[in-house]
Amino acid sequence: MIHKLALRNLLRNKRRSCLTSVIIVFAFSMMVLFMGLSDGGHKAMIDIGVRMGLGHIIVQHKSFSDDPSLQHLIVQPKQLIQQIRQNKPELTAVSRLRVDALIQAGRHGVALTISGVEPAKEVKMSAIADQRAITKGKTLAEFPQSKTFHHLDGIVIGEILANNLEVRVGDTVTITAKPASGADLSRAAFVVAGIFKTGLHELDTFWAEVPLHTLQTLLGVPDQVSQISLYSLETPESLAHTTTQLQTSFNHVNISPWQTAAPELYSAVTLDAAGMYLLMLIVYVVVAVGILNTVLMSTFKRKKEFTMMIALGSRPSTVSKIVLLEAVYLSAFSLTLGLALGLWGHHHFATQGLDFKEVFDTAMEAGGVLLPDKFYSILDASKLSLSVLFVFLLTLVVTLIPAIRAGQRSPLAATQDA
């Protein structure tokens, strides 16, 4: 009986109920949509960051972070990788050697960072070594080592750097760097195998990659690397646990997650996530105020009705239950419709993606990482379920006081209101 009364009371003032419902539906559907786009954008940023020569977990010499010199390298990296793989076989390890150097072509010279990589492994893990990033030429993994180039090793450089040096694929450049021994500068010639474009100014202007063994020979550091990058398909929570286990097992080296190795990227993701939580808070307030306003207006205009119900023998708890049920039905209907619309929008962006560059007509960078032109919506089922549950419980909380007060009307009040 009380269910019928609650539904009838909602329909008695259709305009007020519909207006409140529309506000809740719009706010909640937008929250679901932005929640999926936000999480999808974060994942895209992290994926790009770890594929721009970073990694999910970074292994370095304990003193390398404070003094990134050739005196603080990892010795015998293959043995360390083998030990790590024995503990965590699901991880993929890539060794890299990096040093500041000078690249010259004719009368042009530019200071930059040279990264020594393992081409066969790098092409699978790094966005720089990906064929899609190569605008001209080939990747190091595809570059042929033949007599055509007098046995010179290949080098891939950024597009802006190539323009500054005025070189093309097939041209010869010279790398000059100071070896680990501290002796005279070492020089080596390379053939431009490919030119890449990442969209990041720092990489496209001041970055180049060469085969690892060649750079080790040039610097006089055989079987030594600057870092070992570990890649994983685990969730962030599992990844944090894996990092902790590795830190405990291999305390002679510094093992840190990407959040520590790339603080700017982590700050950008955290700041954007904080903005999303602020939006969720606003939605919660809008829903709570909307429900509370409807219940208050309803109970205020029906004071006489409630007192007459009590005078005719209805229990105060029955009146309170009717008011609560009105809020529950209004909230449940609005949240269901809002959730359906939000999931429909999520499905569209999860399959078709959001073309960021098409919407804003420009590429954007956050935390030193270029945002992808298109990213896809991702929804965390647990986060979504908690949001729905929280809003539903919030509805009950904000309705509780008006409902209790409605049930406390004395029969005498009915005669006074008449």
PAGU-792341 format. One record per residue (C-alpha): residue number from 1; residue in three letters; x, y, z. Coordinates in pm, whole numbers, plus 50000, padded with zeros to 5 digits. Each point is the difference from the previous one (the first is absolute). Layout:
BEGIN
+-----+-----+-------+-------+-------+
!   n ! res !     u !     v !     w !
+-----+-----+-------+-------+-------+
! NUM ! ALA !     X !     Y !     Z !
...
+-----+-----+-------+-------+-------+
***
This chain:
BEGIN
+-----+-----+-------+-------+-------+
!   n ! res !     u !     v !     w !
+-----+-----+-------+-------+-------+
!   1 ! MET ! 50000 ! 50000 ! 50000 !
!   2 ! ILE ! 50271 ! 50247 ! 50099 !
!   3 ! HIS ! 50180 ! 49930 ! 49669 !
!   4 ! LYS ! 49690 ! 50105 ! 49806 !
!   5 ! LEU ! 49966 ! 50313 ! 50211 !
!   6 ! ALA ! 50366 ! 50092 ! 49942 !
!   7 ! LEU ! 49968 ! 49959 ! 49622 !
!   8 ! ARG ! 49669 ! 50190 ! 49996 !
!   9 ! ASN ! 50155 ! 50288 ! 50193 !
!  10 ! LEU ! 50286 ! 50024 ! 49748 !
!  11 ! LEU ! 49755 ! 50015 ! 49711 !
!  12 ! ARG ! 49780 ! 50260 ! 50167 !
!  13 ! ASN ! 50256 ! 50268 ! 49913 !
!  14 ! LYS ! 50139 ! 49870 ! 49674 !
!  15 ! ARG ! 50179 ! 50320 ! 49903 !
!  16 ! ARG ! 50203 ! 50019 ! 50320 !
!  17 ! SER ! 50083 ! 49629 ! 49994 !
!  18 ! CYS ! 50097 ! 50008 ! 49631 !
!  19 ! LEU ! 50218 ! 50309 ! 50044 !
!  20 ! THR ! 50186 ! 49842 ! 50291 !
!  21 ! SER ! 50037 ! 49674 ! 49807 !
!  22 ! VAL ! 50139 ! 50178 ! 49692 !
!  23 ! ILE ! 50263 ! 50180 ! 50209 !
!  24 ! ILE ! 50111 ! 49674 ! 50165 !
!  25 ! VAL ! 50001 ! 49807 ! 49671 !
!  26 ! PHE ! 50208 ! 50264 ! 49824 !
!  27 ! ALA ! 50248 ! 50041 ! 50287 !
!  28 ! PHE ! 50049 ! 49627 ! 50057 !
!  29 ! SER ! 50026 ! 49906 ! 49631 !
!  30 ! MET ! 50264 ! 50272 ! 49950 !
!  31 ! MET ! 50189 ! 49870 ! 50302 !
!  32 ! VAL ! 50002 ! 49645 ! 49860 !
!  33 ! LEU ! 50111 ! 50128 ! 49659 !
!  34 ! PHE ! 50279 ! 50218 ! 50136 !
!  35 ! MET ! 50109 ! 49727 ! 50240 !
!  36 ! GLY ! 50059 ! 49763 ! 49709 !
!  37 ! LEU ! 50175 ! 50263 ! 49787 !
!  38 ! SER ! 50216 ! 50107 ! 50294 !
!  39 ! ASP ! 50115 ! 49647 ! 50081 !
!  40 ! GLY ! 50055 ! 49931 ! 49630 !
!  41 ! GLY ! 50205 ! 50317 ! 49966 !
!  42 ! HIS ! 50210 ! 49911 ! 50303 !
!  43 ! LYS ! 50073 ! 49654 ! 49864 !
!  44 ! ALA ! 50098 ! 50148 ! 49663 !
!  45 ! MET ! 50233 ! 50251 ! 50167 !
!  46 ! ILE ! 50166 ! 49730 ! 50208 !
!  47 ! ASP ! 50033 ! 49761 ! 49705 !
!  48 ! ILE ! 50161 ! 50271 ! 49788 !
!  49 ! GLY ! 50229 ! 50106 ! 50285 !
!  50 ! VAL ! 50130 ! 49649 ! 50069 !
!  51 ! ARG ! 50045 ! 49941 ! 49626 !
!  52 ! MET ! 50203 ! 50318 ! 49952 !
!  53 ! GLY ! 50313 ! 49832 ! 50130 !
!  54 ! LEU ! 49880 ! 49979 ! 50360 !
!  55 ! GLY ! 49848 ! 49668 ! 50111 !
!  56 ! HIS ! 49760 ! 49894 ! 50275 !
!  57 ! ILE ! 50289 ! 49920 ! 50236 !
!  58 ! ILE ! 50351 ! 50145 ! 49968 !
!  59 ! VAL ! 50315 ! 49831 ! 50134 !
!  60 ! GLN ! 50307 ! 50222 ! 50045 !
!  61 ! HIS ! 50322 ! 50032 ! 50197 !
!  62 ! LYS ! 49928 ! 50132 ! 50350 !
!  63 ! SER ! 50188 ! 50324 ! 49930 !
!  64 ! PHE ! 49884 ! 50052 ! 49641 !
!  65 ! SER ! 49702 ! 50221 ! 50088 !
!  66 ! ASP ! 50223 ! 50245 ! 50191 !
!  67 ! ASP ! 50293 ! 49979 ! 49758 !
!  68 ! PRO ! 49907 ! 49857 ! 49657 !
!  69 ! SER ! 50358 ! 49947 ! 49888 !
!  70 ! LEU ! 50181 ! 49710 ! 49836 !
!  71 ! GLN ! 50151 ! 49911 ! 50340 !
!  72 ! HIS ! 49657 ! 49894 ! 50125 !
!  73 ! LEU ! 49892 ! 49733 ! 49754 !
!  74 ! ILE ! 49855 ! 49652 ! 50044 !
!  75 ! VAL ! 50270 ! 49739 ! 49941 !
!  76 ! GLN ! 49911 ! 49670 ! 49833 !
!  77 ! PRO ! 49636 ! 50088 ! 49935 !
!  78 ! LYS ! 49924 ! 49665 ! 49835 !
!  79 ! GLN ! 50063 ! 49815 ! 50325 !
!  80 ! LEU ! 49781 ! 50243 ! 50193 !
!  81 ! ILE ! 49722 ! 49966 ! 49742 !
!  82 ! GLN ! 50019 ! 49623 ! 50026 !
!  83 ! GLN ! 49967 ! 50020 ! 50378 !
!  84 ! ILE ! 49704 ! 50236 ! 49973 !
!  85 ! ARG ! 49830 ! 49775 ! 49746 !
!  86 ! GLN ! 50042 ! 49705 ! 50235 !
!  87 ! ASN ! 49805 ! 50193 ! 50265 !
!  88 ! LYS ! 49752 ! 50166 ! 49763 !
!  89 ! PRO ! 49983 ! 49812 ! 49668 !
!  90 ! GLU ! 49705 ! 50214 ! 49883 !
!  91 ! LEU ! 50223 ! 50309 ! 49974 !
!  92 ! THR ! 50171 ! 50105 ! 49675 !
!  93 ! ALA ! 50343 ! 50157 ! 50046 !
!  94 ! VAL ! 50175 ! 50247 ! 49767 !
!  95 ! SER ! 50352 ! 50133 ! 50059 !
!  96 ! ARG ! 50095 ! 50358 ! 49911 !
!  97 ! LEU ! 50314 ! 50214 ! 50015 !
!  98 ! ARG ! 49964 ! 50376 ! 49990 !
!  99 ! VAL ! 50250 ! 50282 ! 49981 !
! 100 ! ASP ! 50016 ! 50365 ! 49904 !
! 101 ! ALA ! 50193 ! 50050 ! 49679 !
! 102 ! LEU ! 50051 ! 50222 ! 49699 !
! 103 ! ILE ! 49866 ! 49908 ! 49658 !
! 104 ! GLN ! 50155 ! 50165 ! 49694 !
! 105 ! ALA ! 49919 ! 50008 ! 49632 !
! 106 ! GLY ! 50213 ! 50231 ! 49790 !
! 107 ! ARG ! 50010 ! 50342 ! 50161 !
! 108 ! HIS ! 49704 ! 49926 ! 50227 !
! 109 ! GLY ! 50030 ! 49866 ! 50354 !
! 110 ! VAL ! 49739 ! 49938 ! 50272 !
! 111 ! ALA ! 50034 ! 49883 ! 50360 !
! 112 ! LEU ! 49758 ! 49718 ! 50074 !
! 113 ! THR ! 49939 ! 49675 ! 50182 !
! 114 ! ILE ! 50110 ! 49676 ! 49834 !
! 115 ! SER ! 49821 ! 49683 ! 50105 !
! 116 ! GLY ! 50161 ! 49665 ! 49934 !
! 117 ! VAL ! 49727 ! 49740 ! 49948 !
! 118 ! GLU ! 49951 ! 49639 ! 49904 !
! 119 ! PRO ! 49812 ! 50047 ! 49669 !
! 120 ! ALA ! 49824 ! 49663 ! 49993 !
! 121 ! LYS ! 49859 ! 50047 ! 50352 !
! 122 ! GLU ! 49948 ! 50375 ! 49978 !
! 123 ! VAL ! 49768 ! 49983 ! 49700 !
! 124 ! LYS ! 49752 ! 49801 ! 50208 !
! 125 ! MET ! 50002 ! 50229 ! 50304 !
! 126 ! SER ! 50089 ! 50353 ! 49892 !
! 127 ! ALA ! 49779 ! 50242 ! 49810 !
! 128 ! ILE ! 50314 ! 50167 ! 49863 !
! 129 ! ALA ! 50112 ! 49675 ! 49839 !
! 130 ! ASP ! 49654 ! 49923 ! 49868 !
! 131 ! GLN ! 49966 ! 50008 ! 49621 !
! 132 ! ARG ! 49699 ! 50231 ! 50042 !
! 133 ! ALA ! 50228 ! 50268 ! 50149 !
! 134 ! ILE ! 50248 ! 49977 ! 49713 !
! 135 ! THR ! 49910 ! 50262 ! 49741 !
! 136 ! LYS ! 50294 ! 49925 ! 49770 !
! 137 ! GLY ! 50234 ! 49704 ! 49971 !
! 138 ! LYS ! 49994 ! 49696 ! 50225 !
! 139 ! THR ! 50026 ! 49901 ! 50363 !
! 140 ! LEU ! 50334 ! 49879 ! 50136 !
! 141 ! ALA ! 49862 ! 49646 ! 50004 !
! 142 ! GLU ! 49932 ! 50021 ! 49625 !
! 143 ! PHE ! 50316 ! 50185 ! 49904 !
! 144 ! PRO ! 50232 ! 49781 ! 49791 !
! 145 ! GLN ! 50361 ! 49981 ! 50102 !
! 146 ! SER ! 50176 ! 49963 ! 49665 !
! 147 ! LYS ! 50307 ! 50112 ! 49810 !
! 148 ! THR ! 49786 ! 50264 ! 49836 !
! 149 ! PHE ! 50054 ! 50214 ! 50308 !
! 150 ! HIS ! 50360 ! 49887 ! 50067 !
! 151 ! HIS ! 49887 ! 49804 ! 50304 !
! 152 ! LEU ! 49869 ! 50309 ! 50175 !
! 153 ! ASP ! 49730 ! 49947 ! 50258 !
! 154 ! GLY ! 49666 ! 50170 ! 49965 !
! 155 ! ILE ! 49857 ! 50283 ! 50205 !
! 156 ! VAL ! 49643 ! 50127 ! 50027 !
! 157 ! ILE ! 49944 ! 50367 ! 50079 !
! 158 ! GLY ! 49706 ! 50231 ! 50058 !
! 159 ! GLU ! 49838 ! 50189 ! 49715 !
! 160 ! ILE ! 50085 ! 50347 ! 50134 !
! 161 ! LEU ! 50358 ! 49891 ! 50066 !
! 162 ! ALA ! 50031 ! 49873 ! 49643 !
! 163 ! ASN ! 49878 ! 50336 ! 49870 !
! 164 ! ASN ! 50243 ! 50189 ! 50225 !
! 165 ! LEU ! 50291 ! 49786 ! 49879 !
! 166 ! GLU ! 49873 ! 50011 ! 49641 !
! 167 ! VAL ! 50039 ! 49624 ! 49960 !
! 168 ! ARG ! 49790 ! 49735 ! 49833 !
! 169 ! VAL ! 49978 ! 49623 ! 50016 !
! 170 ! GLY ! 50329 ! 49852 ! 49879 !
! 171 ! ASP ! 50213 ! 50299 ! 50106 !
! 172 ! THR ! 50291 ! 49958 ! 50239 !
! 173 ! VAL ! 50019 ! 50169 ! 50340 !
! 174 ! THR ! 50270 ! 49999 ! 50267 !
! 175 ! ILE ! 49943 ! 49941 ! 50371 !
! 176 ! THR ! 50248 ! 50143 ! 50249 !
! 177 ! ALA ! 49987 ! 49898 ! 50366 !
! 178 ! LYS ! 50230 ! 49982 ! 50301 !
! 179 ! PRO ! 50084 ! 49637 ! 50088 !
! 180 ! ALA ! 49985 ! 49853 ! 50349 !
! 181 ! SER ! 50380 ! 50006 ! 50031 !
! 182 ! GLY ! 49994 ! 50380 ! 49987 !
! 183 ! ALA ! 50255 ! 50003 ! 49721 !
! 184 ! ASP ! 49972 ! 50191 ! 49673 !
! 185 ! LEU ! 49663 ! 50020 ! 49833 !
! 186 ! SER ! 49885 ! 49698 ! 49802 !
! 187 ! ARG ! 49844 ! 50033 ! 49656 !
! 188 ! ALA ! 49808 ! 49764 ! 49777 !
! 189 ! ALA ! 49819 ! 50038 ! 49668 !
! 190 ! PHE ! 49645 ! 49877 ! 49944 !
! 191 ! VAL ! 49761 ! 49982 ! 49708 !
! 192 ! VAL ! 49658 ! 50159 ! 50044 !
! 193 ! ALA ! 49779 ! 49691 ! 49980 !
! 194 ! GLY ! 49672 ! 50170 ! 50084 !
! 195 ! ILE ! 49835 ! 50320 ! 50113 !
! 196 ! PHE ! 49728 ! 49981 ! 50265 !
! 197 ! LYS ! 49730 ! 50237 ! 50117 !
! 198 ! THR ! 49842 ! 49963 ! 50345 !
! 199 ! GLY ! 49840 ! 50344 ! 50026 !
! 200 ! LEU ! 50208 ! 50080 ! 50311 !
! 201 ! HIS ! 50235 ! 50290 ! 49931 !
! 202 ! GLU ! 50273 ! 49873 ! 50236 !
! 203 ! LEU ! 50016 ! 49658 ! 49837 !
! 204 ! ASP ! 49965 ! 50115 ! 49642 !
! 205 ! THR ! 50274 ! 50262 ! 50049 !
! 206 ! PHE ! 50250 ! 49856 ! 50247 !
! 207 ! TRP ! 49977 ! 49620 ! 49981 !
! 208 ! ALA ! 50163 ! 49727 ! 49793 !
! 209 ! GLU ! 50031 ! 49625 ! 50029 !
! 210 ! VAL ! 50281 ! 49767 ! 49894 !
! 211 ! PRO ! 50072 ! 49628 ! 50057 !
! 212 ! LEU ! 50096 ! 49927 ! 50360 !
! 213 ! HIS ! 50322 ! 49811 ! 49928 !
! 214 ! THR ! 50129 ! 50283 ! 49780 !
! 215 ! LEU ! 49945 ! 50264 ! 50267 !
! 216 ! GLN ! 50160 ! 49775 ! 50263 !
! 217 ! THR ! 50311 ! 49972 ! 49783 !
! 218 ! LEU ! 50007 ! 50375 ! 49936 !
! 219 ! LEU ! 49980 ! 50079 ! 50372 !
! 220 ! GLY ! 50227 ! 49719 ! 50112 !
! 221 ! VAL ! 49739 ! 49837 ! 50223 !
! 222 ! PRO ! 49963 ! 49642 ! 49874 !
! 223 ! ASP ! 49713 ! 49804 ! 50154 !
! 224 ! GLN ! 49873 ! 50304 ! 50191 !
! 225 ! VAL ! 49672 ! 50193 ! 49970 !
! 226 ! SER ! 49839 ! 50306 ! 50156 !
! 227 ! GLN ! 49671 ! 49830 ! 50077 !
! 228 ! ILE ! 49786 ! 49694 ! 49955 !
! 229 ! SER ! 49640 ! 50077 ! 49916 !
! 230 ! LEU ! 49739 ! 49744 ! 50102 !
! 231 ! TYR ! 49664 ! 49981 ! 49825 !
! 232 ! SER ! 49692 ! 49827 ! 50134 !
! 233 ! LEU ! 49632 ! 49943 ! 49920 !
! 234 ! GLU ! 49903 ! 50001 ! 50368 !
! 235 ! THR ! 49751 ! 50237 ! 50160 !
! 236 ! PRO ! 50141 ! 50304 ! 50188 !
! 237 ! GLU ! 49931 ! 49830 ! 50334 !
! 238 ! SER ! 50180 ! 49680 ! 49897 !
! 239 ! LEU ! 50282 ! 50203 ! 49849 !
! 240 ! ALA ! 50059 ! 50182 ! 50329 !
! 241 ! HIS ! 50017 ! 49665 ! 50179 !
! 242 ! THR ! 50244 ! 49867 ! 49740 !
! 243 ! THR ! 50223 ! 50306 ! 50041 !
! 244 ! THR ! 50009 ! 49953 ! 50377 !
! 245 ! GLN ! 50095 ! 49633 ! 49963 !
! 246 ! LEU ! 50281 ! 50083 ! 49757 !
! 247 ! GLN ! 50131 ! 50274 ! 50230 !
! 248 ! THR ! 50020 ! 49747 ! 50282 !
! 249 ! SER ! 50167 ! 49730 ! 49787 !
! 250 ! PHE ! 50251 ! 50226 ! 49822 !
! 251 ! ASN ! 50101 ! 50263 ! 50253 !
! 252 ! HIS ! 50342 ! 50055 ! 49839 !
! 253 ! VAL ! 49837 ! 50204 ! 49720 !
! 254 ! ASN ! 49737 ! 50272 ! 49994 !
! 255 ! ILE ! 49661 ! 49870 ! 49880 !
! 256 ! SER ! 49727 ! 50259 ! 49962 !
! 257 ! PRO ! 49656 ! 50017 ! 49833 !
! 258 ! TRP ! 49926 ! 50236 ! 49713 !
! 259 ! GLN ! 49830 ! 50238 ! 50246 !
! 260 ! THR ! 50339 ! 50069 ! 50159 !
! 261 ! ALA ! 50197 ! 50000 ! 49675 !
! 262 ! ALA ! 49756 ! 50238 ! 49829 !
! 263 ! PRO ! 49864 ! 50232 ! 50273 !
! 264 ! GLU ! 49865 ! 50253 ! 49748 !
! 265 ! LEU ! 49786 ! 49736 ! 49831 !
! 266 ! TYR ! 49882 ! 49865 ! 50334 !
! 267 ! SER ! 49910 ! 50351 ! 50118 !
! 268 ! ALA ! 49804 ! 50064 ! 49681 !
! 269 ! VAL ! 49803 ! 49675 ! 50039 !
! 270 ! THR ! 49939 ! 50064 ! 50370 !
! 271 ! LEU ! 49887 ! 50358 ! 49941 !
! 272 ! ASP ! 49762 ! 49893 ! 49725 !
! 273 ! ALA ! 49863 ! 49722 ! 50223 !
! 274 ! ALA ! 49944 ! 50256 ! 50276 !
! 275 ! GLY ! 49798 ! 50207 ! 49754 !
! 276 ! MET ! 49788 ! 49694 ! 49924 !
! 277 ! TYR ! 49933 ! 49941 ! 50370 !
! 278 ! LEU ! 49901 ! 50365 ! 50035 !
! 279 ! LEU ! 49752 ! 49952 ! 49716 !
! 280 ! MET ! 49861 ! 49693 ! 50175 !
! 281 ! LEU ! 49960 ! 50201 ! 50320 !
! 282 ! ILE ! 49809 ! 50268 ! 49810 !
! 283 ! VAL ! 49770 ! 49733 ! 49854 !
! 284 ! TYR ! 49938 ! 49857 ! 50347 !
! 285 ! VAL ! 49909 ! 50346 ! 50130 !
! 286 ! VAL ! 49768 ! 50064 ! 49703 !
! 287 ! VAL ! 49822 ! 49669 ! 50051 !
! 288 ! ALA ! 49970 ! 50049 ! 50376 !
! 289 ! VAL ! 49869 ! 50355 ! 49966 !
! 290 ! GLY ! 49756 ! 49896 ! 49727 !
! 291 ! ILE ! 49856 ! 49715 ! 50204 !
! 292 ! LEU ! 49993 ! 50207 ! 50320 !
! 293 ! ASN ! 49824 ! 50290 ! 49826 !
! 294 ! THR ! 49733 ! 49771 ! 49859 !
! 295 ! VAL ! 49939 ! 49828 ! 50333 !
! 296 ! LEU ! 49991 ! 50325 ! 50196 !
! 297 ! MET ! 49756 ! 50165 ! 49760 !
! 298 ! SER ! 49785 ! 49689 ! 50001 !
! 299 ! THR ! 49988 ! 49967 ! 50377 !
! 300 ! PHE ! 49946 ! 50374 ! 50051 !
! 301 ! LYS ! 49693 ! 50006 ! 49778 !
! 302 ! ARG ! 49859 ! 49680 ! 50152 !
! 303 ! LYS ! 50022 ! 50080 ! 50371 !
! 304 ! LYS ! 49624 ! 49984 ! 50037 !
! 305 ! GLU ! 49988 ! 49669 ! 49816 !
! 306 ! PHE ! 50259 ! 49844 ! 50230 !
! 307 ! THR ! 49832 ! 50121 ! 50317 !
! 308 ! MET ! 49663 ! 49870 ! 49879 !
! 309 ! MET ! 50155 ! 49660 ! 49925 !
! 310 ! ILE ! 50132 ! 49984 ! 50355 !
! 311 ! ALA ! 49668 ! 50117 ! 50138 !
! 312 ! LEU ! 49823 ! 49720 ! 49810 !
! 313 ! GLY ! 50224 ! 49739 ! 50161 !
! 314 ! SER ! 50308 ! 49978 ! 49780 !
! 315 ! ARG ! 50323 ! 49943 ! 50183 !
! 316 ! PRO ! 50264 ! 50276 ! 49984 !
! 317 ! SER ! 50245 ! 49742 ! 49862 !
! 318 ! THR ! 49759 ! 49932 ! 49711 !
! 319 ! VAL ! 50000 ! 50368 ! 49902 !
! 320 ! SER ! 50379 ! 50010 ! 50021 !
! 321 ! LYS ! 50027 ! 49688 ! 49783 !
! 322 ! ILE ! 49779 ! 50156 ! 49732 !
! 323 ! VAL ! 50223 ! 50308 ! 49981 !
! 324 ! LEU ! 50312 ! 49783 ! 49988 !
! 325 ! LEU ! 49853 ! 49780 ! 49729 !
! 326 ! GLU ! 49919 ! 50306 ! 49788 !
! 327 ! ALA ! 50367 ! 50102 ! 50008 !
! 328 ! VAL ! 50114 ! 49642 ! 49938 !
! 329 ! TYR ! 49777 ! 49956 ! 49694 !
! 330 ! LEU ! 50096 ! 50339 ! 49857 !
! 331 ! SER ! 50369 ! 49932 ! 50059 !
! 332 ! ALA ! 49988 ! 49644 ! 49865 !
! 333 ! PHE ! 49819 ! 50103 ! 49683 !
! 334 ! SER ! 50227 ! 50297 ! 49935 !
! 335 ! LEU ! 50322 ! 49809 ! 50073 !
! 336 ! THR ! 49893 ! 49709 ! 49780 !
! 337 ! LEU ! 49923 ! 50229 ! 49709 !
! 338 ! GLY ! 50316 ! 50205 ! 50060 !
! 339 ! LEU ! 50209 ! 49682 ! 50019 !
! 340 ! ALA ! 49848 ! 49871 ! 49677 !
! 341 ! LEU ! 50075 ! 50325 ! 49815 !
! 342 ! GLY ! 50350 ! 50016 ! 50147 !
! 343 ! LEU ! 50078 ! 49641 ! 49900 !
! 344 ! TRP ! 49868 ! 50068 ! 49651 !
! 345 ! GLY ! 50241 ! 50292 ! 49967 !
! 346 ! HIS ! 50279 ! 49788 ! 50150 !
! 347 ! HIS ! 49936 ! 49723 ! 49746 !
! 348 ! HIS ! 50027 ! 50250 ! 49716 !
! 349 ! PHE ! 50333 ! 50142 ! 50118 !
! 350 ! ALA ! 50130 ! 49657 ! 50104 !
! 351 ! THR ! 49953 ! 49870 ! 49644 !
! 352 ! GLN ! 50037 ! 50313 ! 49785 !
! 353 ! GLY ! 50231 ! 50198 ! 50226 !
! 354 ! LEU ! 50017 ! 50374 ! 50058 !
! 355 ! ASP ! 50205 ! 50181 ! 49737 !
! 356 ! PHE ! 50166 ! 50257 ! 50225 !
! 357 ! LYS ! 50171 ! 50187 ! 49718 !
! 358 ! GLU ! 49679 ! 50022 ! 49797 !
! 359 ! VAL ! 49803 ! 50140 ! 50294 !
! 360 ! PHE ! 50259 ! 50255 ! 50118 !
! 361 ! ASP ! 50177 ! 50050 ! 49665 !
! 362 ! THR ! 50341 ! 49960 ! 50163 !
! 363 ! ALA ! 50221 ! 49745 ! 50170 !
! 364 ! MET ! 50056 ! 50040 ! 50373 !
! 365 ! GLU ! 50274 ! 49898 ! 50238 !
! 366 ! ALA ! 49968 ! 49909 ! 50367 !
! 367 ! GLY ! 50281 ! 49909 ! 50238 !
! 368 ! GLY ! 50253 ! 49988 ! 49719 !
! 369 ! VAL ! 49788 ! 49754 ! 49803 !
! 370 ! LEU ! 49814 ! 50081 ! 49682 !
! 371 ! LEU ! 49635 ! 49910 ! 50035 !
! 372 ! PRO ! 49887 ! 49758 ! 49730 !
! 373 ! ASP ! 49787 ! 50134 ! 49717 !
! 374 ! LYS ! 49740 ! 49738 ! 50088 !
! 375 ! PHE ! 49941 ! 49813 ! 50323 !
! 376 ! TYR ! 49730 ! 49762 ! 50116 !
! 377 ! SER ! 49766 ! 50000 ! 50297 !
! 378 ! ILE ! 50072 ! 49750 ! 50277 !
! 379 ! LEU ! 49765 ! 49940 ! 50291 !
! 380 ! ASP ! 50095 ! 49836 ! 50327 !
! 381 ! ALA ! 49699 ! 49789 ! 50100 !
! 382 ! SER ! 50082 ! 50022 ! 50370 !
! 383 ! LYS ! 50034 ! 50380 ! 49990 !
! 384 ! LEU ! 49673 ! 50032 ! 49809 !
! 385 ! SER ! 49817 ! 49768 ! 50240 !
! 386 ! LEU ! 50128 ! 50193 ! 50300 !
! 387 ! SER ! 49886 ! 50327 ! 49842 !
! 388 ! VAL ! 49647 ! 49868 ! 49944 !
! 389 ! LEU ! 49985 ! 49855 ! 50352 !
! 390 ! PHE ! 50133 ! 50321 ! 50154 !
! 391 ! VAL ! 49745 ! 50217 ! 49820 !
! 392 ! PHE ! 49720 ! 49765 ! 50104 !
! 393 ! LEU ! 50109 ! 50005 ! 50365 !
! 394 ! LEU ! 50042 ! 50376 ! 49982 !
! 395 ! THR ! 49637 ! 50024 ! 49890 !
! 396 ! LEU ! 49887 ! 49811 ! 50308 !
! 397 ! VAL ! 50213 ! 50214 ! 50230 !
! 398 ! VAL ! 49875 ! 50338 ! 49871 !
! 399 ! THR ! 49639 ! 49875 ! 50006 !
! 400 ! LEU ! 50016 ! 49852 ! 50349 !
! 401 ! ILE ! 49945 ! 50322 ! 50199 !
! 402 ! PRO ! 49703 ! 50129 ! 49790 !
! 403 ! ALA ! 49848 ! 49650 ! 50016 !
! 404 ! ILE ! 50031 ! 49981 ! 50380 !
! 405 ! ARG ! 49857 ! 50349 ! 50043 !
! 406 ! ALA ! 49706 ! 49912 ! 49775 !
! 407 ! GLY ! 49917 ! 49710 ! 50229 !
! 408 ! GLN ! 50013 ! 50217 ! 50312 !
! 409 ! ARG ! 49705 ! 50222 ! 49909 !
! 410 ! SER ! 49742 ! 49999 ! 50280 !
! 411 ! PRO ! 49625 ! 49973 ! 49920 !
! 412 ! LEU ! 49952 ! 50340 ! 50164 !
! 413 ! ALA ! 50214 ! 50158 ! 49725 !
! 414 ! ALA ! 49739 ! 49899 ! 49745 !
! 415 ! THR ! 49736 ! 50216 ! 50163 !
! 416 ! GLN ! 50242 ! 50292 ! 50026 !
! 417 ! ASP ! 50090 ! 49977 ! 49629 !
! 418 ! ALA ! 49635 ! 49980 ! 49895 !
+-----+-----+-------+-------+-------+
***
